[in-house]
Amino acid sequence: MNIPFNRPTLAGLELEHIREAIGLGQLSGDGSFTYKCQAQLIRLIGAEAVLLTHSCTAALEMAAMLIGIEPGDEVIMPSYTFVSTANAVVLRRGVPVFVDIRPDTLNIDEDLIESAITPRTKAIFPVHYAGVPAEMDRINEIARQYNLYVVEDAAQALGSTYKGRSAGSLGHLAAFSFHETKNIISGEGGALAINDKGLIERAEIIREKGTNRKRFFRGQVDKYTWVDAGSSFLPGELIAAFLHGQLDRIDVIQSDRMTTWTRYNEALQPFHNRGLGLPFIPQTCTHNAHLYYIILPNLELRQSLIARLREDGINAPFHYVPLHTSPAGLKLAKTSGMLPYTENLSDRLVRLPLFPQIGEQLERVIDRVVHHLDQML
Ligand SMILES: *Cc1c(COP(=O)(O)O)cnc(C)c1O
C-alpha cells in the first residue's frame, strides 16, 4: 500500500456544518460560518481583525494592494518560498528582492535585510517556513527604522508562536492558508490577519469588489456603491462551514501532528552526527508541526533517498525550487547578493509524510528511512 505525503482528513463535524449551511439558505460568502471562523481565528492569532479569503494567495494579493505597492516598489523576501509570496508583489508591478535564508531555520536571514534596502523598498515579507517563525523582533525593528511594512507569509504557521506571541500577530498584516496540504484545511482557503487597525476598513472594501457593502450591512451608509479598486477575495459559506469543523478540532489536529513530528525527530536523531540535517527550533519559538524535513549531505544522496522511498511506496517530496533561479524570478525579480544557503539547502531537503491519523504507516516510513540512511550515511 502506498503512503502519500499528505492525506486530507475530516476532523469531525465538517459535513454536519455544510448541511447546516445549506439549510440556512446562504451559500455566498460572509454568512454565519464565515463570521464564526473569523472569530475563532481572531482568538487564536490575537489579531485586530481576520477576514477569510479563498486562499493564502488571495490574502497576499490583498496585502500588496493594502500597503499600496506601486510599479517599481521593492519588497524584500526569501527566495526559498512558494511562488505566491512573490506573485502578490509582481501583480502590482512591484519587484521582489530576494535575500538568502538562515541555514538553521531556513527562514529569511534577518542580518541580510538591511543591505537589500534601497529608496524603493516598501515592505518586508518574511515567511515562517515549516511553521517556525522568522526572527520577527529584528525584522520589525528594521521595518520601523526604514518605515517599511511587514507582511508575514504565515501560510504554514497557524498556531506557532514567537516570544509568546502568535504567528500572524507580529506584522502589519499576515496571510494564512487552509489549502489541503496545511494543518487546518478547507480544500482551498485562506485568511488575512490585520494588526494595523488603519487597514481594516479598506481591506473589507478590497475584498468585496471595491464596494462598501460591509458598511452598508452594518447600517453605516444607506446604500452600497463602488468606492475603490477591489476584487472578489471571499470564500463561499460551504468552505467556511468545512473550515469551522476543522478549527473546532485544532487542538486534536495539532497534537496528532506533533506526536508524529516528535517521533520522526527522535528516530532520526542518531543520524544527526552522521551528516543528516534535522529541523532547528529556536528557544524563542514554538511550532505547529507543519512539516518534518531532513537535509541530506548532497543532491545525489537526496535524489537517491527519494527514489528508494518511492520503490517502497512512500512519497517523500523535495520542496521549493529557489525563486531567484526560476524563469519568472530571473525576469521579474532582483537578487540581493549571493544566495548560497538557499541554493545549497533546497537541493538537499526531503519532506516526510505527515498528516493526521497517519497511524501505523508512520512506523513503516521510519523503518524504511532509517534502513536507507544506515546504508547511505
Ligand atoms: C501554501 C503556501 C502559500 C499559498 O497558499 P494557498 O492557500 O494555496 O494560496 C503561500 N505561501 C506559503 C509559504 C505556502 O506554504
The ligand as an SDF file (V2000), in Angstrom:
LIG
                    3D

 15 15  0  0  0  0  0  0  0  0999 V2000
    0.8020   27.1210    0.8420 C   0  0  0  0  0  0  0  0  0  0  0  0
    1.5610   28.4010    0.8010 C   0  0  0  0  0  0  0  0  0  0  0  0
    1.0740   29.5340    0.1150 C   0  0  0  0  0  0  0  0  0  0  0  0
   -0.1620   29.5020   -0.7420 C   0  0  0  0  0  0  0  0  0  0  0  0
   -1.3130   29.1200   -0.0890 O   0  0  0  0  0  0  0  0  0  0  0  0
   -2.6660   28.9300   -0.9510 P   0  0  0  0  0  0  0  0  0  0  0  0
   -3.7220   28.9040    0.1120 O   0  0  0  0  0  0  0  0  0  0  0  0
   -2.5340   27.6490   -1.6940 O   0  0  0  0  0  0  0  0  0  0  0  0
   -2.8130   30.1030   -1.8360 O   0  0  0  0  0  0  0  0  0  0  0  0
    1.7950   30.7020    0.1830 C   0  0  0  0  0  0  0  0  0  0  0  0
    2.9570   30.7780    0.8650 N   0  0  0  0  0  0  0  0  0  0  0  0
    3.4730   29.7100    1.5050 C   0  0  0  0  0  0  0  0  0  0  0  0
    4.7530   29.8580    2.2630 C   0  0  0  0  0  0  0  0  0  0  0  0
    2.7960   28.4890    1.4940 C   0  0  0  0  0  0  0  0  0  0  0  0
    3.3230   27.4270    2.1230 O   0  0  0  0  0  0  0  0  0  0  0  0
  1  2  1  0
  2  3  1  0
  2 14  2  0
  3  4  1  0
  3 10  2  0
  4  5  1  0
  5  6  1  0
  6  7  2  0
  6  8  1  0
  6  9  1  0
 10 11  1  0
 11 12  2  0
 12 13  1  0
 12 14  1  0
 14 15  1  0
M  END
$$$$
